[in-house]
Amino acid sequence: MAKLLWVACSSRSEYGLIRPLLKELAASQECDNNSLGATLILYSDALSTCDGDASRDLSHTSIKIVRLHGSKIRKGESINEHFGRLVHKFSRNEYYECDLLLVAGDRYELFALVQAAFYQQIPLAHLFGGDISNGGTFDDHVRHSMSHLASVHFPVNQTAYNNLISMHQDKSRIFFIGSPVVDELSSWSGLPDKVGKCDVLISFNPMTLESSNVVGHDLRLTLEALELIQSQITLRCLATFPNHEPGAQVIIDTYKDYEGREWFMAVKSLGSPKYLFAIRDAKIVLGNSSSQVLEVPLLGQRSLLIGNRQNGRHKPASVVHLPSVTDAHVMKEIILNMLKTEAPQPCNDYGAAGVSRSIIKLIRQLIALPRKELVRKNSPIALKANLI
């Protein structure tokens, strides 16, 4: 009887992280008579372009897509009300049918699914566990709670691996291979070179536990600085809307204030992999997104990380961190000076090509273990072979 793997996705950024895994999983299924069945759980009405991306990517594969409707936060609904509603919704669905649930990152929507699955004794595999992001968000609380509930861990850098060890997670259950994003980038050899969508890519998201004015202030001064630059050099600036958590509207409203400027454009979402193409083709990426410490350095692109949203997270050497924006004119000079420097070399902090294949091979071994053995924490597990 085929084993069943469920892969969860609650935001467009998550889909970009797990997309290479899904592609590898689909390819591996064709070679083994579907001994491992797979289903992607999409919180569909909160994902914008992600739904279309998944449908396109998986339409000719055996991976099923389950769309959970009614998952977007409602107007006037608090986070705790939204969270409780999601736990209730997950608890009433047939998620107990899966043999392993794979989740990535630290979104609170995923935490709702993880809690429901944990109490149904479903083994959990956590990708991107051990990362730190203590800049006034829920991230650390949620990510580390998910790690404590998880059966196995796939950290994507050495710092995250060490953090999981310090959290007393069993070493035999931690597999440091790297980030699947590396595989996405390694598959670009046949794609066209620079397409020039923008010169500056902007990505800001709210800080959930702090006033939305903090990010709004940094964003507004950043846009003012970019407008000042236009008198010296024309820079096409492209901004992507934030995810749908509270505080997002302040960012969206700020972007709307700049509508009509010839040099500025904002879009709801670029989708995957177009967001990565935009990073590759820009001259600089700025904002407070986690992509600025992962995808941007991997692509050898200039990254200006603004604010404290990613405090504590592993930052490759090429990342320039600006804790706050105090003056638009100072910000202007920082951006211009970075543009004058030579673009950094792609970093290798997140592993080498083949990450997704190694993870899928390990998942096949893990899911073959007795369910009780896999669920039980603080109990070492032994695999037949090291396939990393």
N, C-alpha and C positions, 0 to 999 in steps of 0.2 A: 504494500500500500504506500502510495506517495506521501512523503512528508510535506507539510504546508508551511511556507514562510510568508509572513505578512510584513510589508514595508509601509511605514506611515509617513505622510507628508502634510504639513499644515501651513506652509508658506512657500512663496516662489523661490526664496533664497535656499530653502531646504532642498527643493527639487533640483536645483543646480548642483548641490552637494552629492545627492544620491543618484543622479542621472547616470553616471558611469557605472555604478553598481547594477542598476537596472538593465543597462545594455549588456553587461557581462553576464548577468543572470539569464537574460533571454538567450544569449548565445550558447551558454552552457546547457540550457534545457534542451536545445535541439540535438545535443550529442548524447543524452543519457535517457532517452525515452520518458522524459518528464517524471523522473523519480522524485524530483523536488518541485512541487507546485508553488506558484508565487502569486500574491495579490498585492496591489498597491492601494492603500487607503488614502483617498483624497478628501480633504475638507473642502469640497469643490466650490462652494459659493464664497469662500474667503480667499481664493487663490488667483483670481484674475486670469492672466495668460497661462498660468501653470497647467490648467485643465487642458487647454488646447495643445500645449507642448507634450503632455503625457499621452494624450490621445494619438498624436502624430508619431511619437517615439515608439509606442507599444502596440500600435494597431495591427501589425503583422507578426506579433509574438504571442506566446501562450500566457503571458502575464495578464491577469485580470485586473480591472480597475473598479473599485467600489467608491462611489461618491457619497459622502455624508453631507446631506443638505441641512440647512438651518444651523450651520456651525459658525457663522459670522457673528461678531458681537453686535447686539442690538442697540438701537438708539436709547440712551438713558440707562443702559445695563452696566452695572459695575463689573470689574474683573472677577470678583469672587462669585457673583451671580452667574456670569458666563462660564466660569470654571465648573461650578456645581452642575450647571445644565449639561455641559459636555460629559462630565463623569456619568451622569444619569443616562445620557444618550448612549455612551459606549457600553454601559453595563447592561443595557437592554438589547444590544445587538449580539450576533453570534461570533464574537471575536474569540471565544473559547475554542473554536474549531482549529485555530492555527497551532503549530508546534513550536514556533519561534516568532517573536515580534521584533523587528529591527526598527529602531528610532534613532534620529540624528539631532544633536544639538541641545537646545535649552528652551524651546518655546513652551509657554505654559499650556497651550492647547495639547501639545504632545504629553505633557505631564499628566493631564487628565486621562488620556488613553493609557498611559503607563500605570497609573493607580488602579484603573479598572481591570487591566490585564493582570497586575500583580496579585490581586485578590482572587483571580480565577486560576492562579498558579501557572500562568503562561510564562515560559522562559523569555527573558528580555536581553537583546543585544543592543548596546549603546555605542553609537558612533559619535566621535567628538567629545567624549567625556574627558574630565580632567582639566579642560581649559578654564581659565579664570577671566572674568569680566566684571570687576567689582566697581564699575563706574556709576553707581547709583541706580542699578536696574535689578530686576528679579533674576537675572541670568544665573548668578552663582547659586542662589538658593535652589532654583529649579534644576539646573544642570547637575549639581552635586546630589540632590535628592534622587534624581533619576539614576545617577551612578550607584547610589546605595541600594536601589531597588533592582538594578540590572544583574543579570546572571553572568554576562561576559562583556568585555569592554574592547573597543577599537579606538584608542587615542590616536591623534594624527601628528603629534610631534613629541619629542623627548620630554619637554617640560610637562606636558599633560600626562605622560606616562608616569613621571616621577610624582606628580600630584596625586594620582590614583593610588600609588604605593603608600604615600603619606596618609591617605584616607583609609588605610588598612584593607584595601581590596586585595584579594588573593592573587599572587603573581601568575599562577597557572591559568587564571581567567582573564588576563590582560594581554592583548596582542597588538604590539606597536608595529604597524606596517607602513602607515602613511595616510595621506588624504586621497580619496578617489578623484578629486579634482585634477590631480597630476595626470591621470589617465585621459581626462577630457582634453587637456592641453596637448598631450603627446599624440593625439589622433588628428591634429591639425595640419600635418605635413602636406596634405594634398589640397588644402584650402588656399584661396587667394590671399595675397599679402594685404597690406594696409588698405582699408576701404574708406577711412576718414570720416566716420560719422560725427565726431566732435573732437575738439582740442582739449576740453576740460570735462571730465565726467564727475558729477556731483551726486553723493548718496548720503543723506542724513536720515536717522531714525530717532524716535523719542527715547528718553531715559525714564523708564516707567516709575521709578520711586522718587524722582525729582520733578520740580515744576517744569512744565513744557516750555516755559520762558527761557530756561537755560539753553536748550538746543536752538530755540527760535532766535535768541540773541546772537549766538555764534553764526547761525545760517544767514541772518540778515546782514551782518557785517561782512561776511564772506562774499555775498552777492554784491554788496556795495564796493568791495575791493575789486571784484571782477569787472564791474562797470567802470571803475577808474582806469583799469588796465586798457580798456578799449581805446582810450585816447592815444596810447602808445603802440599797441599791437592788437590786431583783431583776433580774438579767441572765441571760437564757437563753443558754447557751454550747453551741456545736456544734463538735466537733472531727472532722477527717477523718484517717483512717489514712495513714501515710506510704507511699511507694513501697517496693518489695520489696528494696532493697539492704541490705547488712549494717549493723546498728545500728538497724534499724527496730523490732526487737522490744522494745528498751528503751522506745521511745516508746509502743508499743502497750500494754505492761505498765503504764506510768504512767497511761494513759487508763483501763485496767481497774480500777486502784485507786480511781478516782472513780466507777465504775459505781454506780448507785443514788441518787446525788445528784439531787434534784429539778431542780436548775438546770443539770445537765450531761448531755450525750449525745455519744457518739462513734459514727461510722459508718465503714465500710470505704471507701466512695466515694460521692460524690453524683452522679457522672457529668456529662456535658456535655449541655446548658448549665446544669444545676441548680446547679453550683458557682458559676457567674457570677451566677445569681439570688440565691444565698445572700449573695454579696459585696454585691450591690446592696441587699438588704433588711436587712443587719446595720447596727449602729451603729458598729462598729469591727472590723477584721481584724488579727489578731496572729499572729506566728510567724516562721519563717525561709524561707518559700517564695518562689520567684521570682515567683509571682503577685502578691506584695505590692509589687513595683516595676513591674509591667506592668498586669494587669487591675484591681487595686484603684485605682490613680491614674486609670486610664481611666474608671472608673465614678464618680469624684469621691467616693471613700470614704476614711475615716480608715484609715491604715496604720501599725501599729507593728511595725517590723522588728526582730527580736530576734536577737542573736548576730552572728557574722561570716561566715555561710554565703554571703551575697550581697555580700561586700566587693569593691569594684572595679566592680560592675555599675552601669549608668546608673540613677540614682534621681531621679525627679521631685521637685520642690520640696515636695510635700505629704507625702512619706514621712518619718516620724520613726524614726530609727535608735537603738536601744539596744544597745551592744556586748555587754553581759552583764547578767544579773539577779543582783544581790547580796543583795537583801532583799525579802521578799514585801510588807512594808508600804510600802516605797518604790515597788515595782511597782504596788501598789494606787493610790497617789496619782497616778502617771503616767497610768494608765488613766482614772481619774476626771477628771483635768484635761483629757485629750484629749476625753473625752465632753462636756465643758462648752464646748469650742470649736466654732465653726461648721464644718460639713463643707466640705471643699475643693471647688473647681470641678474638673470633669473636665479632665485634662491633654491637651495636643495634641502630646506629644513623639513619638508613634508613628504620625503620618500622619493622613490623612482617609479617609472612606468611599470604597471603590472599590479598596482595596489588592489584594484577591484577584483582581479582574478584570484589573488591570494586570499582576500576576505571571503569570497564565495566558496573557495575550497575549504577554508576553515569552517564556514557555516555548515557545509555539508557534513563535516565530521562531527561538529557540535550537535547538530540536530539529530544525528544518529544515536547519540547517547540516551540512556534512559531519562525520561522527563524529570523524574524526581531527583536524579543526580545533577541534572543541569540547573534546576530551580534552586536547590539547596545552596545557600551562601556559606562562605567560610569553610568550604570543603573543596580541596584541590581536585582538579579534573585532569585526566591524562588522555591525550590524543594518540592515535596509532602512529602518526607520522607528522613531522614538522614540514608543512608545505609552504612556509613563508619564503 
